[in-house]
Amino acid sequence: MSVLFTDMVGYTATIEKLGEEKSVHFARMLYEMLTTVVQENGGAVRGFAGDSIMAIFGVPVALEEAGLKACRAAVALHEAFAEAGDNIEARFGVRPIMRVGVCSGSVVVAAVEGEAGELTAVGNTVNLASRIQSLAPEGGCLICDNTRRLVEWRADLSFEGEYTIKGVTRQQKLWRLRSMREGTTRFDVSVGRGLTRYIGREAELSTVADAFDASATGLRAVDFVAEPGLGKTRLIFEFLRSEKSKPARIFTGHCTSDGQQVPFLPFIEVVRNSFRIQDEDEPEEIAGKLRAGLERRRLYTEENLGLLMNLLGLVPPEGSLEGLDGVLVGLRTRDLLPALLKAQCDMGPVILLVEDIHWIDSASEDMLRKLIGGEEFVNLLILTTRRPEYMPDWFKNEVVQTVALKPLSHEDIRNLLQSRLQVETLPGDLIHAVVERSGGNPLFGEEILIYLGEQGALKIVDGHVEYDPDSGIGVLPSSMQALLSARIEQLRPEDRAILQAAATIGRHFDPGLLSMVVPDANQTGATLERLQALDLVHRRENSSDYMFKHVLLRDTVYESLLSDHRAELHLTIAEALERRNANRLPETAETLAHHYLQTDRTDLAFRYTALAGAKSLGTYSHDQANRYFATALQLYEQDPDCASDAAFAEFLGNYALCSNISLDIMTTINLAKRIEPVLNRIGDNGDHVLFLHHYVSCLVCNSQFHEALRVQRELTEMAERLGDPKSRAYAMVNELSVAIYSAPISNAEFEAKKKDIETALASFDDAYLQNFFLATVGWNELTRGRVVGARETAELMIEFGKRHNDPRALGYGTAMKALVAVVTDDHDAALKLSEEALSLSRAEFETAIAESSRVAALVALERPGALEAVQEYVERSAADGCTLFSGVPQTMLGVGLAFQGQIAEGLQQIKNTIAMREAEGMQIGADWNRLLLSEVYMQILSGEGGASLGVLLRNFRTLAGVMITGEKQIKELIGKARENPQFDTDGHYYARGEMILGLLCKAKKRSQNAIHHLETAHRLIAPTGASPMLARIEEALAELAA
């Protein structure tokens, strides 16, 4: 509904002059005129107070165009009084001038004068309309931003300013209604802002149209690539305004040069537009819109509402994300966004436009990759624009068609000039000058025409072009940037100042924010009108924002600023943003960080950069989070006073968590050394505990087990002093993890700590720690040789993952089953399970474990390219610092070399791996390799493998040495491995040792000894179930019994 208020300027003074009798006639005349105009435009008068009325549009019958009718009535009111002005003045001696205000929104309709009374409107919209009317200029009309959205393409509007209105919490953008455009279209408006007839891209338009048709049966994407100014955005604009695209819902997202660190930036814009969320909406309003939109799409849950609120940087409803950590929130957000898009596609054709993807953030890049690589979409056309230097890895997908825009031909440029100047013929000198300088770039060509006109070298007289080539060539800058700079320099100083402030905000800018940062806020609207007339800025479609004509123009303006003035503008903008968003600062953390980073306010730069990093971490956008955190750390190191100890400790906890779960482990390892004095000063602190926990985990991943043990003991002591369940749980999980690799503890001690952790975890929700704990328990079972326990823990993790919809637990549980299969020689199952784990895993840790099992299985199965795959994995792990994961692949690299006939090299690789694990302090790893090496020796001694004569000859010396000392070495290796207190005497590794000894005795014809060892091995292995290892033992026993 729309509400219109109007009153007469100077009414009280006029009534005093007229006297009582004439005043009655004057008031009746006003009422009749006002009522007539309102009714003629579909409204109803519901209040009259002498000189003023309240009119409502949309009651009693709802009107689809209530805002449009209210604005028509407002314009008609001024026209009616202007037309009758002479007659009224002759009759009453006064010429009435009206003020009008229009506001649109929700109202309560009721009969306030009793049940039989007329229906009228009450509520905030009515009150706001009255306030707006009081702010209107004499003879003018102001409308609210809601009304502006309703009449965007049918009215001539200009920004009036952003006002604080009594009773309204947020400032309100108000717009001056100047006239109505009857019968206009959006393209008519676009022509008014300087767009000319479209020329020279018919084939490209046809390509988009064909892709749109094809999207009815499956997703299609068109990738537009071109240098700046060649018309990517204009081409898409032409398609989107065509009849072909009218059935489609269009969602647009923009990437920006200063927004590359904001996760999901273009998709946040899509969500806001899809749910019709406005900048001025309060969090409660936003939640209501999201709830209603999710319900319409049949996707409403409290969790989904919380995910979208979190994505927008707002506080989710209480309990909506309970039990979810940043990883799960991020992963489920990544599932929800495509689900929202699919729900929209189920209702009809959808066009998703993502502009300037050469500036895309990595989270959005992953989302586009997922959408384009998916198979579940129909009715979806994705359009992207980019510059040639960026080449996404999905552009070769069969559903993607790349359209490379080339410079326009000479003929096209000539037609462009004719269209722009609206003439039939052009001077040859002008055509030559523009074609030569523009190089076929339409933006440059248009700017040249504008510049020549401003310089007086080009005029249109009686429909003909007058061009002075001598002065034209002399004044024409040689490049587009130089030309744009020259145009900016010619502006009035006050206009240039506002343009510079706008450029500092960004290519797209809010006029309300702009008015808060310029010297004379009241002149903002008038200045923007002048800049629009000069074709420098224009209004964004379906938005109250303005934008520069082209990003090159914005960049030219911004780069022209001196550093001191630029910093002043950034500071002013940041302070204005803080005032505007005082109750929702996290929503704009990235923008505030960007602006404060350009100033000397390191305290606020640190605060918002750290907050932006935490936000990114909360959506599982590690690349962006790590960059924000690295910037915040640099600020702190340059100015330690920029953050309190508490704030810095919280930052460190977040930074270490991000580094750990993204496997960027060297960041935390290097960071710990740099900030050790600060941590010592901070002392016992919950965030300090979190940092040390993640530091220990990173040290373990880097195979620094001795240092991990030292730091873990420090962590345990701190957690005990603090005494809270969370600190103690984080410390104890680390204790168990480190004990697996270094300073092992007894089974009884492990079980006791395990129970303590379970008790502590019951007191708080922490999906990360719960997963880490289960993984540690399972890994402990496997390292001790308890295969059944390891399988059971893996199944527990998988069940936990299914119950909590947590892909980490699903992925790790499946990867652990793959590791068990590797250990039990079931390499076919290991390969299948590891590939399944890779398909389930969506976090780095699970993916690394699954890939480790996969390459190990490839070697054991002697698959083509296996040796290269395992070598590449080992090298990549070393480069990333994640050497823990390369333990099994390093061993299998030796096996692979032996399989390829490089027996000496293979044996040496395994020996080197044993020495490496010993040096690291990972006794368990060294002993695994001892068992494997002993098995290789046994196979050589028993003649397994059937090596060719060439292989035997090439490795004669090595084989001879094994034949002489192999049996002794096997017994020594197995004996040493059995000394490991972590190996369960009834477990898998004891069984493997017995199997190797039994097969060795069988090869040496010592049957009784062989049977003894093999029967012992069978007794230990049989409870673990069928496996190739068990089959191998049974086959050997059968042969001995024959």
N, C-alpha and C positions, 0 to 999 in steps of 0.2 A: 504494500500500500504506500501511496505517496501523500504527503500532507503539505499544503501550501498556506503560508501566512503572508498577509500584506497589510500595510497601513500607509496612511498619507503623511508626507513630510509636512510638519508645521500645522497639523490639524487643530490643535488647541488654540493657537493664536488666531487661526482663521475663524473659528466658531465665536470667539470673543468679538471679533469685528463684525460678524454678520448679524448678531442679535438672535433672539430666541426663535422668531418665526422663520426667518431665512435659514437658520441653522437646521431646522426640521426638514425643510425642503432640500437643503444641501446634503444632509445625511441620507435622505431617501434616494436622492439621485446617485450618490456613491454606492449605496447598497444595490440599487437596481443595475447599475453598470457592472459592478463586481460580480453579482449573482449571474447576470446574463452571460458574461464571458466565461465564468466557471462552468455553467451548465452547458454552454455550447461546446465546451471541450471535454465533456464527459464527467465532470466533477459535481460535487454536492457541497453546498455551504452548510457548515455545522456550527458556526459561531459568528456573531457580529457584535462589534463594540464601537459603534459610531463611525470611526474612520477605518476600521480594520475588520478582516474576516479570517476565519479558518475554513479552508476548503479541503475536502478529502477526495481522493481518487482511488477507486477500488472497492467502495462500499455504496450501496448494499450488494451490488453484484461485482464479483472480482473481475478486474480488468487485466489483461495480459500486458497492456502498455500503460500502466498507471503512471509511471515516471515520465513517459513521453507526453502523455496528455497533460500532466501537471506543468511541464515545461512549456508546452504550447500555450496553456492558459496564462502562464507568467508573461510570456512575450506578448500575447494578445492583450493583456491588461495594459501594458505600457503603450501599445499601439492604439488601443481604444481611447485612452486619456489624451494621448498626443493628438489624435484625430479630432476629438471633441473639445480640445483645449480652448479654441477661440470662443465657441458657444458658451462653455462653462464660465470663461472669464467675463464675457459680456453679461451673463446673467448674475454671476455672484461676485465678480471682481477678483477672482483668484484662479490660477491655473494649477490644478492638482498634480502633484508629483508623487509617485508611489515607490515604496520599497517592497521587495518580494523575497521571500525565502522558501525553498523547497527541500524537504527531507524525505527519504524513502527508507522503509524498514518495517519491522514487525510492530503491530499495535494491538491493543485490546479494544474490541468493538463492543459497545454496551449502550443501553438506554439509561443515561445518567439521571434523567428527569422522571424516573418512574418507568414501569414496565410498558406503558403505552407511549412513552416518548420516542423521539427519533433516535436511531442508532448514531453514535458518534465515536470518535477515536480518542483513546487516552493512552499514555505511556511515554517512554523516552523519546520516541520518534516525534511525537507531537511537541514535546518540550524543546527538542533540538531544532525543529523547524521554526519555532518562535524565536529562539536565540539567533538563528542564522538570519532571519528577516531583520533583526535589530542591527546586524552588522552590515547589511547590504548598503551600497552607496545610493544616494538619491537618484531616482530614475533607473535603478539597476536591480538585478536579481542575482542572488547567490544560491548555489545548490550544494548539497553534501556529496561526498565521494561515492556513496551508494547510488545516488541519482545519476551522477556522472557516468557510472558504469552502464546504467540502463539506457542512456541516450547518446552514448559515445559517438556513434557515426551519424546521428541525425541532428546534431546541434553544434553550433559554433561556440566553443568554450575556451576560456583562458584561465590559467591558474591565478587565484586571487591571493592565496596565502594559507598558512597553517595557524590555526587559532586555538587558544585556550578558552574553552567554553564552560561556564559555571555549571557544575553538576555532572560534568563528563570527565572521566579520569584521563583519557588520552587526548592529545591535541587532534584537532579535526582539520583535514584539508577541505578548503572551500573553493568553488569554481565559479567564475563569472559567466553567466549565461547571456550571450550576446544576440543570438538569433537561432532560428530553426532552419534546418536544411530539408525541405520537403522533397521527396523523390530521389534522395541521394543514395549512393552505394558506398561501400568501403573504398572501392577504387577511386570514386570521385574525390574522396578525402585524400587518398594517396597522391592523386594528381595535384591536389592543392598544396601538398607538402613538398612538391618538386619532382615527383616521379614522372618520367616521360613514357611515351608509348614504347612497348617492349620490342626490341629489335635483335635479330640475329641468332636466336637460340631455339628455333623451332624444333630441330632434331632432338635437342636435349629435353625439351618439354614433352615430346612424344615418348621418349624413353621413360620418363617418370610416370606418364599416364599409363603406359603398358605395364609397368611394375605394379602400379596401384590395382589395375585389373587382375593381374596374376595373384595378388595378395589375398584374393577371395578364397583361394585353394591352398595357400601356404605362405608363410612369412616371406617377404621380399625386402631388400634393402638397396638403396641407391646412395652411393658414396660420391659426393661432389668434391673435386679437388681442383684448386686454382690458386694462383698468386693473389694477393690482396687487390681489390678493386675490379676484378674481372667479372663480378656479378653473381657469385654463388647465392647470396641471400636474396637478391632480386629474382633470380630464376625460380627459387622455391616460392617466393611471394606470389609470382605469377601463377604457378601451379595451384597454390592453396586458394587463390581467389577465383579459380576457374570453376566451371560447372562440374567438371569431372570430380573434384574433391568435395563437393558440397555434402554428400551423404556421410562423410567421415567426421569423427571427433578428432580434433587436432590438439596434441599436447607438445609443448615446446620447452626445451631446456637449453640454457646457454652455458658454455664454458668460458672462463675469462683468464687473462694472464695472471691476475692477482688472486685467482680462486683455485689454483691448481692443488693447493694443500687442503681444500675443503672436501671431505669425503661426500660423494653422491651429489655434488653441487647441482648439476643439471636435473637430476631426478628429484631433488628437494623442490626445485621450481615446478616440476611436473606435478608433484603431489599437491603443492599449494594451489596450483591452478585447477587441478582436477577436483579438489574439494572446496574450491572457491574461497580460499583463505586469504584474507587481506592483511596488510601490514599493521593496520590499526586494531585488528581483532585481539581481544583479550584471551588469555589461555583457556578460560572456561568456554568462550565462544568457539575457539578452535577445536577443543575437545568435542563439543556438540556437533560441529560440522563433520569431524572425522567419524564420530559414532554413526551419524545419519548416513554418511557416504559408505561406510563399511557395511551397514545393514542393507542398503540398496544393492550392494554387490554380493550380499550373502557371505560376507567374510568377517562379520563382527564377532570378536571375542575381546575380552578385557586385555588379553596379551597383545593382540594386534593393535588395539588402540594405544597401548603403552609403547609399542614399537614405533608407531608413527609419531607419537609425541616426542619420543626420544630422538628420532631422526631429525625432527624440526628444532631440536635443542631446547625442548620444554620439559618440565617435570612430569613424568608419567603418572597416571592415577595410582594411588596407594595400592600396593599389592599386585599390580598388573604385571610386573616383571619379577615377581618374587622367585628366588631360586635360580635366576639367570645371571651369569656373569657377562662381561663384555663380549666374549667370543660367541656365546649362544645368542645374545642380543643381535650381534652383527650378522651371524649366519641366518637367523630367522628373519631379519630385515631383508637379507638378500633373497630369501624365499618369498616374502610377502610382496615385494615390489613387482616381480613377474606375475604373481597371482592376481594382483590388482589390475595389471595390464590385460591379462587374459580374461578376467571378468568383464572388462570394458569391451574387449574384442568379441566376446560372446553376444554382446548386444548390438554389434554392428561394426562397420569399418573404422579403423583407427590409424591415424598417422602420427608417428612419434618423430619429432624433429629435434636433433641435438646439434647445435651450431658450434663451430670453432673447436672441433675435438682435438686439434693440435695442442690445446690447453687443457685437455681432460684430466681429471684426477684418476688415480689408479683404481679406486673402488668403482667409479662409474665406467671406466674402461673394462673392468672385469664384468660388470653388469651387461654392457653392450655385447661383449663376447659371448656371455651366457645366452642372451636373447637371440643373437644371430645364429648361434650354434644349436639352439633348441629346435625341437620338432613339433612342439605342442601348439604352436600358434597358427591360426588362420585369421584373416581380416586385419593383418598388421603390416603396415608399410613403414619401415624405418628410413629416415632421411638424415644424412650427416653431411657436414661441411668441414673442410680442412684445407690446410696449406700443404704443398707438396713435400715439405721436409718431414712430415709425420706420416708414417705408413703403418696402420694398425695390422696386427697379425691375422685378423679375420677378413681382410678385404678380398682374399682369394676364395672365400667360401662361395659355393655355387649359387647361393641365394642373393649374393651381393653383386651389383653392377656398378662399376666405377665410371663416373662421367668426368673427364678431364676438360675443363673449360679452357679454350684457347683465346688469344686476343681477337677482337672483332676485326673483320676485314675493312678495307678502306671504304667500301660501299656501305657497310653497316655503320661505320662512324659518321659518314655523310648523312645517312638517314637519321641517326641519333641527333645530329645537330639540327636538322630540319624539324624534327619532332620537338626538341627542346625550345627552339626559337619560334616554332609555329609559323614557318614560312615555306614557300614552294622552292625558291631558288637561293643559292648561297654563293658568295664571292669565292672564286677559285683560290685566292690567297688565304682566305680563312680556312677552307677545307684542308689545304696543304699544311698550314701551320698547326692545326689541331691534330691531324693524322700523324704528322712527323713527331710532334712532341708527346702525344698520348701513347704511341706505340700500340694502339688497339685496345687500350685500357679504358673502358667506358666511364669509370669514376673520374679518371684524370681528364678525359675529354670534357665531361660536364663541368668540372672545376675550372678548366681553362676558360670555358664560355662565361662562367660567373665572374671570374677574375677580370677578363677583358671588359665585361660590362661595367664592373666597379671602377675600372681605370679610365673609362670613357673611350676606349678604343673600339668598342662594339656597341651599336645602337640599332633599335628597330624603329623605323620611321615609316608610317603609313603602310605597314605590312612588308616593308623591305629592309634588308640588312645593310647598314652602313658600317663598313669596317676600314680602319686605317692601318694598313699593314706595317707602315713604318713605326708608328707608336706601339702597335700591338706586339710585334716581335721584340721591340726594345724593352718592353716592361714585363714580358712573359718569363717567369722563373723556369729553370731548366729541369727541375724534378717536381714530383707531386708534393713531397715534404716541403720543399722550398716555396711552392705555390701556396700550400696551406698556411705556412708560417706568415707569408706576406698578407694573406687575407686576415689572419688573426691580428696582425699588427695594425691594420687599418680600422679596427673596431674602436668604438668609443671606449675610453678607459674604464667606465663603469660596467660596460657590457663585457669587455675583455676580462675584468676581474671576476665577474660571475661565471664566465665560461671556464676560467682557470680553476675556480672552486669546484665547479661541476666535474671537470676532468680529474681532479684529485679524489673525488668520490668514486668515479669509475665511468665506464662507457655508458652504463645505465645509471640514472640518478633520480632520487626522490626529490621533487621540488620542495616538499616540506622541510626535509633535512637541509637542502640548499639554502632555504630562507633563514635557517638558524645559524648559518656560518658566514653570511655575507653582511657587509656593514649596514645596508638598508633593506631589511626584510620586506618592507612594503613595496619595493620596486622589483621584486623577484619575478612576479607574474608578467609585468610589462616588459622586462628585459627578455624573458623567455619568448615572448611574442616577437620581439625584434629579431632574436636569434633564429627563430623559426622562419621568419620572412627571408632571412639571409641564407636559408637552407643549410644551417650548421647543426641544428638539433631538430628533433621532432618527437611527438608523443609516441610512446610504445602502444602497440595494439592491445586493447583490453586491459589497460593499466593506467594508473595515475602517474606513472614514471615517465621521464623523458629519456632520450638517448641521443648520442652523437650520431650524425649521419653515417659515419664510418669509423671503425676503430683507429684507422690511421690519423684521422682528424683529432680524436681524443688523445692519442699518443703524442701528436705534434704539440698540442696545447700543453699537455703535462710536462713534456720534456723542455718546454720553453721557460719553465719556472726556475728561478734561482733557488739554490738549495735551502737557504734560510727561509724564504717565503714558502717553499714547498713544505718544510717542516712545520711552520706555523699553521698552514692550512690543514695538514694532517692532524695536528693537535686539536684544533678547533672542531674538526669533524668528529674526532674520537670523543671529545667531551660532550658534544651534542648528542651523539649516539648513546652515550651512557645516560644522559638525562632522559632521552626518549624511551630507553629500555631498562629503566632502573629496576623494575620488578622481574625482568627476564633476561638478564645479562648473558647467561650461557647461550641463548639463542643467537647472539651476535658476537660470540667470542672470537671467531676467526676474523671477522671484519675489524673488531677493536684491536686485535693483535696486529693486523696488517697496518693500521694507521699509527698505533703507538710505536711500532718498530721503526717508523720513519722520524721519530722525535727523540728528545733526550729524556723522556719519562721512562727510564728503564724499569722502574718499579711496576708500572702498569703494563708495560710491554711484557715483562716476565709473567705477571699475573694472568693476562689473557692468552699469552702463547702457551703457557702450561695448561690452562683451562681448555684451549682448543685441542691440545694434544690428548687430554683426558677424554674429551668428546670423541675424537677420532678413535681412541682406544675402545670407547664404549660402543662403537659400531664395527669393531674388528677391522679397522682400516689402518693397518700397521705402518704402511709406507708413510702416510700423512702424519700419523702420530709420532713416528720416529723423527721426522723432519721438524715438527713443532718442538719436540723435546730437545733435540740437538740445538735448536735456536735458543730455547730458554736456558739451556746449560751455558751456552756461549755468553748470553747476557749476564748470568750469574758470575761467571769467571772474570768478566770484565768489570763487574760492579757487584761485589758480594752483598752490598747493602740493599740490593733491589728486592730481596725477599727475606722474610723472617726464617728462623731455623725450622719452625713448624711447617711453613709453606714449602720450604726447600725439601724437607723430609718427605712430605706428601708427594711432591714432584718426583723425587728419587724412587719412591715405591712404584709409582705409575710407569716411570721410564724403564725400570728394571723388569717389571711385568711384561711390558711391550717387547722388550729385547728378548726375554726368555721365550715367550710363546710364539714369537715370530722367528725363532732360531737365529736371531741377529746377536749371537752370544758374545762376540768379541767386544761389542759396544759396552756391555755391562762389565766385562772383565777389565777393559781399559779404563772405564769410568771409575771403578772401585779404587784404583790406585790414585787417581787424581783427587778424589773427594774424601779420602780417608781422614784427613785432619778435621774436616767439617763434620763427618759422622762421629768422630770422637767427641767433638764439642756438643753435638746434639744429644748424645748419650742414649739411655734407655727410652725407647719410643716405639709405638706400634708400627709406624711407617718404616722405621729403621729395621725392625724385624722383617718386614716384607722385602725390603731391599736385600738384606743378607740372605733371605731364603732364595730369592731369584739369583743372587750372585753365586750361591752354592750350586744351584742347578746348572748354571752356565759353566761353572768350573768342571762339573761332572761331564757335561757334554763335550768339553774341551779336553777331557781326559787328564785334568790336573787334580788327581785324586788326593794327593798329599795336602795340597792347599785347600781343597774342598773340606777335608776333615778338620783342618785347623779352624777355618771360618765357621764350620758347622758347630764346633764346640763353643765358639764365642757366641753364636746365635742361641744355642741351647741355654747357656748361662743367662743371657739377657731375657729370654722368654720366661725362664723360671723366676727371675726377679720381678718381671711385670706381672706374671701369674694369671693373666686372662686366658680363657680357653682358645681363642683364635691364635694368639702368639704361640702358645704351647703346641697347638696342633701343627702350625706351619713349621715349627722347629723339629717336632718329632718325626714328621713325614720326611724331612731332610735327613734326620738321623738314620732312618731305615734305608733311604736311598743310598746314602754314602756308604753305609755298612755293607751293602751288596758288593761294592767295588773295592773298598779299602777298610781295614780294621773290622772284619766281620764279627758279628755277634752270634750268640747261641740261638738255637731254635726257641728255647724257653723265653729268652730275653726279647726276641723278635715278637713272639706272640703276646707278651705282656704289653709291649709298647703298642702293638696293633690294637689291643683292646682299649688302651688309654686314648688312642687317636679316634677310635669309633665313638667313644663317649664324648670327646670334645667336639667332633663334627656334628653330633646330634644337636648341639646347642646353637648352631648358626648355619646358614645356607651358603655354600661356596662350591659351585659346580667345578671350578678349576681344581681345587684342592681334593675334592672327592675323586675326580678322575685320576689325578696324580697318585693319590693314595692307592686306589685299586690297581693301577699300573705297577706301582712299586711292589705290592703284595704278589701280583702275578709274576713279575720278574724275579722276585726272591724264590718263588717256587721253582721256576725254571732253572735258575742258577744253582740251586741245590740238587737238581736232578729229579725233582718230584713232578713228573710229567702230568700225572692225573690232576694234581693240585693246580698246576699251571693252566690246564685245559678248563678246569672248573672255574678258576678266576676269570679266564677269558670269556666264558659263557656268562658269568656274573656281569662283566663289563658290557657285553652285548645286550643283556637283559636290561641293565641300567640305562643304556643308550636308547633302547626302544621305549622304555617307560618314560624317560624324560626328554625324548626327541633330541638326543645329544649325539651328533655325528662323531664327536671325538671318541666317546666310549665305544660306539659301534666300530669305528675305524681301528682303534687301538686293540680292542678285543679280537677282531678278525686278524689283525696283523700279528697278535700274539699267538693265535692258532697257527698262523703260517710259520712262525718261529719254531713252535713245537714240532711242526711237520718237518722242518729243516733238521732239527736235532734228532728226530727219529728216522731220518733218511727217506721220508715220504716226499720226495721232491716234486712229483706230479701234483700232489695235494698242496704242497707249499707254493708252487707257482700259481695254482688256481686261487688259493686263499689270499695270496699277496695281491693279485690283480683285483680280487673282490674288495680287499681292504683299500686299495688305491681309489676304487670307484666310490667307496663310502667316505673316505677321509676328506675333510675340508680344512684341516688345520695342518700346519707344517710338521709338527712332531709326529703325528700318526703317519703322514705321508712318507717321512724319512724312514721310519721303521719298516713300513710296508715295502718300500723300494729296496731296502737292504735285503729283505727276505727274497724279493723277486730276483735280484741279480745273483744271489747265492744259488737259488734254484736253477736259474738258467745255466750256470756253470756245471752244476751237478748233472743236469740233463744233457749236457754237451750240445746246447742249442747254438745255431750259427750266430756269430757276433757276440757270444756270451762274454768272452775274455775282454773285448773292447768295452762292453757295457759295465762290467765290474771295475775295470781300470778307471773308466770315466767317473763312476760313483765314488771311488776311493779318492781320486784327485779333487773332485768337487767338494767332498766332505772336508778334506784338508784345507782347501781354499776358504771354506766358510767357517772353519774352526770347529766343526761338529765331528770331531774324530771318533767320538764314542760310537756313532752309528756305523762307522766303517770297519769295526772289529771283525765281524763275520766275513764281509766282502774281502778284507785284506787276506784272510786265511784262504778263502775260495779263489783268490787270485793265484795263490801258489798251486792249488789243486788244478786250476785251469791251465796253468803253464805246463804242469806235468801231463795233463791230458793231451796237450798239443805236442808232446814229445820233448819238451824242454824240462827234463826231470831235474837236472842240477839246479836250474833257476827256480823251479817250483819248490824244491826242498829248502833252498836258501831263503825264499820268500817266507815260508812258514817259520823257519828258525829266526829270521829277523823280526817276525811278528811276536814270537815268544819273548825275545829280548826287549822289544818295545813295551809289551805289557808289563814285564817285570820292572822296567825302569819307571813306568808310570805308577806302579803300586797296585796294579789290577791283577792280583794273583789268579783270580777266577778265569780271566781271559788267557793268561799264560798257560794255565792247565788245560783249558779247552783245546788250545793249539797243540799241547803235548800229546793229548789223546789222538788228535787228528794226524799228527806227524807219525805217531807209532802205527796208526792204521795204514798210512801210505807205505811205511817200511814193510809192514806185514804183507801188503799186496805185492810188493816187489819180491819179497822172499818166497811167496806162494805162487808167483807167476801169473797173478790175476791181471787182466787188462789186455793180454795178447799183443804186446808191442811188436812192431815190424822190425825186420833186421836192421833197417836204416836207423830207427830210433835206438835200438840196442847198441849199435856201433857208436852213434853220436854221444851216448851217455854211458859208454863202457866203464869209464873210470868211476863215475858216481855209483853205478850199479854194483861194480865190484866191491866198492867200499861198504855198501849196504849188505851185500851178501856175506862179507867177512864179519862186520860188527853189528849188523842189523838186529839180531836177536837180543844181544846185550843192551842195545840202545832202546829197544821196545820195552824191555823190562824196567830199565831205569826211568824212562819217560812215564810209564804207567805208575810205577812206584812213587815218583815225585808227585804226580797228580793226586794220588790217593792220600797224600799227606794233607791235602787241603781240607780244613775243618768244615768248609761250607758244603762239601759234597756229602750227601746223605748216603750212608753205607748200604742202604737198600734202594738207592736211587738209580737213575738212568746212567750216570757217568761211571759208577762202579760196574754196572752191567756192561757198558761198552768196553771197559778195560778187560772184563772177563771174556767177552766175545772175541776181542783181538787176540788175547792169549790163547783162547781155545782154537781159533783158526790158525794161529801160528803153530801150535802143537800138532794140529791136524796135518799141516803142510810138512812138518818134520817127522810125521809118522809116529808121533807119540800119542796113540789113540786114547789111552786111559786118562792121561792128563787133559787131552782135548775134551773128552766127554765131561770131565769134572768141571772145567771152566765154562763150557757151553751150557751145561745143565744149570749152573749157578746163574749164568746170564739169563737163561730162559726163565728161571724162577723170578728174577727181578723185573724182567721186561713184560712177561705175560699179563700182569695186572693192568698194564697201560693200554691194552687192546691191540688189535691187528695193526701191523706196520711192516714195511719192507725189512726193517732190522730184525723183527721177530721172525719173519719168514726166512731170512738168511740164516738165523740160528737154527731153526727147525730143519732147514734143508741140510745144513752141515751135520746135525745129529743123525738125520736119516741116513746120510752117506756113511757115517761111522758105524751105524748099526747094520748096514747091508753086508 
